[in-house]
Amino acid sequence: MPFDGSLVPLPRVLPARGWRAWLARWREASAARRLLRNCLAADPRFARDIGLTPEEIGAEAARPFWKEIRRR
């Protein structure tokens, strides 16, 4: 199972009281992308271990925090 950086599906509609949930998702996405960058920098074989290419990891890590994490 490839790393997708998320624990729950992202809701498509922002409920009136859900701004805290969106903020939490943005923080989670930012942390997941930072983790991808750090793991790839520490060991280039990391990409192969999770079934991605270094280019795919670089593209995902470069995306802004407010963009949904891509799933395979």
Phi, psi and omega in degrees: 000122181288151178291125177243358173074012182227159180249331181224155178294148180279126178292145181274341182239134179275109177293160183302324182262009188264014182296330178291324178295319178296318179299318178297319178296319179296319178295321178296317179296318179298316180294321180295319179291323176296319178297317177302313180300314183294318180294319179293322179293324182287322183208111181299340179286350180305318182301315180296323181297328180259006174082025178236167174264158176302327179293320178295319178294318179298319179294318179291318182293334181277348181290150178293156185296334183278351178277141180296144178290130181289143178244148178272000000 
